[in-house]
Amino acid sequence: MRTALVIGTGLIGTSAALALTGRGVTVHLVDHDPEQARTAAALGAGTDQAPAEPVDLAIVAAPPALVADVLADAMGRRLARAYIDVASVKGGPRRELEARGLDLSAYIGTHPMSGREKSGPLAGTADLFEGRPWVLTPTRDTDTEVLNLALELVSHCRAVPVVMDADAHDRAVALVSHMPHLVSSMVAARLEHAEEAAVRLCGQGIRDVTRIAASDPRMWIDILSANPGPVADLLTDVAADLEETVRALRALQSSDEDKRREGGTGIADVLRRGNAGQVRVPGKHGSAPRAYETVAVLIDDQPGQLARIFADAERAGVNVEDVRIEHATGQQAGLVQLMVEPRSAAALTAALREWGWAIRQ
């Protein structure tokens, strides 16, 4: 791939453009808001000048509801040899294109499974997709050259290609992305009018659950409008679980011992099923989840503290596999949880203590 055209310079489009320019591809940028394209160009994502001839690959980074219109326009003007989109829903846009009678041999629907709570070109980063799955949904009509160009894009972005059927993809993202986002928003909504004294008690658990609720509502209305059926089906199942859980909790309030026992069994069941589901979530780099041991270190909220602790872990010869930070309420301090291989935990704990760090057991 020598040239590419990115249509839509939001988070995903700009990030893909930054990754491609970093690999020597000439990238042209266009957006319905020219100022966004200029901003992306100023960040080094490419040029906002139109290409003089058809590019190798056109990347449509538009909301699902607009993908078919933008693709049909680009194909009609023969802007590229191959076309992809990066929308988060795949079945609907393809059916729209088929209904228009377009030749789709030069098109493949794709979806990089990566994002941030922020949007727009300023949120873009060249490493946004690194190590993340990038779904490709070819059909028997897809030209081999088009598939190869899509795979080359995924490689340039250092993502991991995953081939799926379009409708299977939409059911999957409803489960792992769209439904969880709504549940996160529902939990966060309970905080809107909560007493300030209660909100001040928020810890890492509520931060984890509500983090994705900070995303742009307009973007999510577009996404959910393109995939409502599978999401509604999943929420129906969640609603049934909620009803059972409420009944179990009410039973725990009863003065009848048998009802309390039944309630406890119901709560234990939902927690057990939660454990069973959570262990299926892929671990580091998409591999099978692994059990790490946590070394918890108390730190002051001052510049350089994190850099020091990682440097000391390196000095101890221990690789930090993952990290979490829990900020103390009302204090300029926090708890850094270093996840390491179990065999390394004791050595890291001893070394950090020796170098003056406060370790929490």
C-alpha positions in Angstrom: 0.0 0.0 0.0 1.5 3.3 -1.1 -1.5 5.7 -0.8 -4.7 5.9 1.3 -7.7 8.1 1.8 -9.2 8.5 5.2 -12.8 9.8 5.1 -13.7 10.9 8.6 -11.0 12.3 10.9 -12.4 11.4 14.3 -10.6 9.2 16.8 -10.5 6.1 14.7 -9.8 7.7 11.3 -7.1 9.9 12.7 -5.5 7.1 14.6 -5.4 4.9 11.5 -4.0 7.7 9.5 -1.2 8.4 12.1 -0.3 4.7 12.0 -0.2 4.6 8.2 1.9 7.8 7.8 4.3 6.4 10.4 4.8 3.4 8.1 5.5 5.6 5.0 2.1 5.6 3.4 0.9 8.8 1.8 -2.5 9.6 3.5 -5.1 12.0 2.3 -7.7 13.3 4.8 -11.2 14.4 4.3 -14.0 15.2 6.7 -17.5 16.8 6.5 -15.9 19.4 8.8 -12.8 20.7 7.0 -11.4 22.0 10.3 -11.3 18.5 11.7 -9.3 17.3 8.6 -6.9 20.3 9.0 -6.4 19.5 12.7 -5.6 15.8 11.9 -3.2 17.0 9.2 -1.5 19.3 11.7 -1.0 16.3 14.0 0.9 14.5 11.3 -1.8 12.2 10.1 -1.5 13.2 6.5 -2.5 15.9 4.1 -6.0 17.5 3.7 -5.3 17.9 0.0 -7.4 15.8 -2.3 -5.5 12.9 -4.1 -4.7 13.5 -7.8 -5.6 9.9 -8.7 -7.3 6.9 -7.1 -5.6 5.8 -3.9 -4.9 2.2 -3.1 -7.3 2.1 -0.1 -10.1 4.3 1.1 -11.0 4.0 4.8 -14.5 5.2 5.7 -14.5 6.2 9.3 -18.1 7.4 9.6 -21.0 6.5 12.0 -22.9 3.3 11.0 -25.9 5.2 9.8 -23.8 7.1 7.3 -21.4 4.4 6.1 -23.5 3.3 3.1 -24.0 6.8 1.8 -20.3 7.7 2.2 -19.1 4.4 0.6 -21.6 4.7 -2.3 -20.4 8.3 -3.0 -16.7 7.2 -2.8 -17.3 4.2 -5.1 -19.3 6.3 -7.5 -16.4 8.7 -7.8 -13.8 5.9 -8.1 -11.7 7.4 -5.4 -9.8 4.1 -4.6 -8.9 0.6 -5.8 -10.3 -0.8 -2.6 -12.7 0.3 0.1 -13.2 -0.5 3.8 -15.2 0.9 6.6 -14.4 0.8 10.3 -17.8 1.2 11.8 -18.8 -0.8 14.9 -21.7 -2.5 13.1 -21.3 -4.5 10.0 -24.4 -6.3 8.8 -26.7 -3.3 8.3 -24.3 -1.2 6.2 -23.5 -4.1 3.9 -27.2 -4.9 3.4 -27.8 -1.2 2.5 -25.0 -1.3 -0.1 -26.4 -4.6 -1.6 -29.8 -3.0 -1.8 -28.3 -0.2 -3.9 -27.0 -2.8 -6.4 -23.4 -1.8 -5.9 -20.5 -4.1 -6.9 -19.0 -5.0 -3.5 -16.1 -7.0 -4.7 -13.9 -4.0 -3.9 -15.3 -3.6 -0.4 -14.8 -5.2 2.9 -16.4 -4.3 6.2 -14.0 -4.1 9.2 -14.1 -3.1 12.8 -11.0 -2.3 15.0 -11.9 -3.3 18.6 -10.3 -0.3 20.2 -11.3 3.1 21.3 -11.3 5.7 24.1 -13.8 7.7 26.0 -12.6 10.8 24.1 -13.4 11.6 20.5 -12.2 13.8 17.7 -8.8 14.0 15.9 -7.0 15.4 19.0 -7.7 12.0 20.8 -6.1 10.0 18.0 -2.9 8.1 18.6 -0.8 5.9 16.3 -0.8 3.1 18.8 -4.5 3.0 19.5 -4.9 -0.4 17.8 -1.7 -2.0 18.9 -2.3 -5.6 20.0 -6.1 -5.2 19.7 -8.4 -7.4 17.5 -9.4 -5.9 14.2 -12.4 -7.8 12.7 -12.6 -8.4 9.0 -15.9 -9.5 7.4 -15.1 -10.7 3.9 -17.6 -12.6 1.7 -17.1 -15.0 -1.2 -17.5 -11.9 -3.4 -14.6 -10.0 -1.8 -11.6 -9.6 -4.2 -8.4 -11.2 -2.9 -6.4 -7.9 -3.5 -9.0 -6.0 -1.4 -8.6 -8.5 1.5 -4.8 -8.3 1.3 -4.9 -4.4 1.4 -7.2 -4.6 4.5 -4.8 -7.1 6.1 -1.9 -4.7 5.3 -3.7 -1.9 7.0 -4.2 -4.1 10.1 -0.5 -5.0 10.1 0.5 -1.3 9.8 -1.7 -0.5 12.8 -0.1 -3.5 14.7 -3.5 -4.9 15.4 -4.6 -8.6 15.3 -6.8 -9.6 12.3 -10.0 -11.6 13.2 -12.2 -12.9 10.4 -15.9 -13.1 11.1 -19.3 -13.2 9.5 -20.9 -9.7 9.6 -24.0 -10.7 11.5 -22.0 -12.9 13.9 -19.8 -9.8 14.5 -22.8 -7.7 15.4 -24.1 -10.2 17.9 -20.6 -10.5 19.4 -20.1 -6.7 19.8 -23.6 -6.4 21.3 -22.4 -8.8 24.0 -18.9 -7.5 24.7 -19.4 -3.7 23.9 -22.8 -2.3 23.3 -24.8 -4.0 26.1 -22.0 -3.3 28.7 -22.0 0.3 27.8 -25.7 0.7 28.5 -25.3 -1.2 31.8 -22.4 1.1 32.7 -24.5 4.1 31.9 -27.4 2.9 34.0 -25.1 2.4 37.0 -23.5 5.8 36.5 -27.0 7.4 36.3 -27.7 6.3 39.9 -24.9 8.8 40.9 -26.5 11.8 39.1 -28.7 12.8 42.0 -27.0 10.9 44.8 -26.1 12.6 48.0 -22.6 14.2 47.9 -21.6 12.3 51.0 -22.3 9.0 49.2 -20.5 10.1 46.0 -17.4 11.0 48.0 -17.0 7.4 49.0 -16.5 6.3 45.4 -13.6 3.9 45.0 -11.9 1.9 42.3 -14.8 -0.5 41.9 -17.3 2.2 40.9 -14.7 3.8 38.7 -14.1 0.5 36.9 -17.9 -0.1 36.3 -18.7 3.5 35.2 -15.5 4.4 33.2 -17.1 3.8 29.7 -20.2 5.8 30.7 -18.1 8.9 30.0 -18.3 8.4 26.2 -20.1 10.7 23.8 -23.8 10.0 23.9 -24.3 11.2 20.3 -21.8 8.6 19.1 -23.5 5.8 21.1 -26.9 6.7 19.8 -25.6 6.2 16.3 -24.0 2.8 17.3 -27.0 1.5 19.2 -29.5 2.6 16.5 -27.6 0.4 14.0 -27.6 -2.7 16.3 -30.7 -2.5 18.5 -32.1 -6.0 18.2 -29.1 -8.0 19.6 -28.6 -5.4 22.3 -32.3 -5.6 23.4 -32.2 -9.4 23.5 -29.2 -9.3 25.8 -30.7 -6.7 28.0 -33.8 -8.8 28.3 -31.7 -11.6 29.8 -30.0 -9.1 32.1 -33.4 -7.8 33.2 -34.4 -11.4 34.1 -31.2 -11.8 36.1 -32.0 -8.5 37.9 -35.5 -9.6 38.8 -34.2 -12.8 40.3 -31.5 -10.9 42.2 -34.0 -8.5 43.6 -36.2 -11.3 44.7 -33.2 -13.0 46.4 -32.3 -9.8 48.2 -35.9 -9.3 49.4 -35.8 -12.8 50.7 -32.7 -12.0 52.7 -34.8 -9.4 54.5 -37.4 -12.0 55.6 -37.8 -13.2 59.1 -38.4 -16.7 57.7 -35.2 -18.7 57.9 -36.1 -20.8 54.8 -36.7 -17.7 52.7 -33.4 -16.2 53.9 -31.6 -19.4 53.0 -33.3 -19.4 49.5 -32.2 -15.7 49.1 -28.6 -16.5 50.0 -28.6 -19.3 47.4 -29.9 -17.0 44.8 -27.2 -14.3 45.4 -24.5 -17.0 45.6 -25.7 -18.3 42.2 -25.4 -14.9 40.4 -22.0 -14.3 42.0 -20.8 -17.7 41.0 -22.0 -17.2 37.4 -20.3 -13.9 37.4 -17.0 -15.5 38.4 -17.5 -18.1 35.7 -18.0 -15.5 33.0 -15.2 -13.2 34.2 -12.5 -15.9 33.9 -13.4 -16.2 30.2 -12.4 -12.6 29.5 -9.1 -12.8 27.6 -6.0 -11.7 29.4 -2.9 -9.8 28.4 -2.5 -9.5 24.6 -5.7 -11.5 24.0 -4.2 -14.7 25.5 -5.9 -16.9 28.0 -6.3 -15.2 31.4 -3.5 -15.8 33.8 -3.4 -15.5 37.6 -1.1 -12.8 38.8 -0.1 -11.8 42.3 -0.6 -8.3 43.5 2.1 -6.2 45.2 0.3 -3.1 46.6 2.5 0.0 47.2 1.4 3.2 48.9 2.6 6.3 47.1 2.3 10.1 47.4 0.5 11.9 44.6 3.7 13.7 43.4 5.5 13.9 40.1 7.9 11.1 39.3 6.5 8.6 41.8 5.2 6.1 39.2 8.4 6.4 37.2 10.4 5.6 40.3 8.4 2.6 41.2 8.6 1.1 37.7 12.3 1.8 37.6 12.7 0.0 40.9 10.7 -2.9 39.7 13.1 -3.1 36.7 16.0 -2.8 39.0 14.6 -5.8 40.9 14.5 -7.8 37.7 10.7 -8.1 37.8 8.3 -7.5 34.9 5.1 -5.7 35.8 2.4 -7.5 33.8 -0.4 -5.1 34.7 -1.1 -2.1 37.0 -4.0 -0.5 38.7 -4.1 2.8 40.7 -6.6 3.5 43.5 -6.6 7.1 44.6 -7.3 7.8 48.3 -10.4 9.8 49.1 -9.5 13.3 50.3 -5.8 12.6 50.4 -2.9 13.3 48.1 -2.0 9.6 48.0 -2.9 6.4 46.3 -2.4 2.7 46.1 -0.5 1.3 43.1 -1.3 -2.4 42.5 1.5 -4.1 40.6 0.4 -7.4 39.0 3.4 -9.8 38.6 4.0 -13.5 38.1 3.5 -15.3 41.5 7.1 -16.5 41.6 8.3 -12.8 41.4 6.0 -11.3 44.1 8.1 -12.1 47.1 11.3 -10.8 45.6 9.7 -7.6 44.4 8.1 -7.0 47.8 11.4 -7.4 49.6 13.3 -5.2 47.1 10.7 -2.4 47.3 10.6 -2.5 51.1 14.4 -2.3 51.2 14.3 0.8 48.9 11.9 2.6 51.2 8.5 1.9 49.7 5.5 1.3 51.9 3.9 -2.1 51.1 0.4 -2.9 52.0 -0.3 -6.5 52.9 
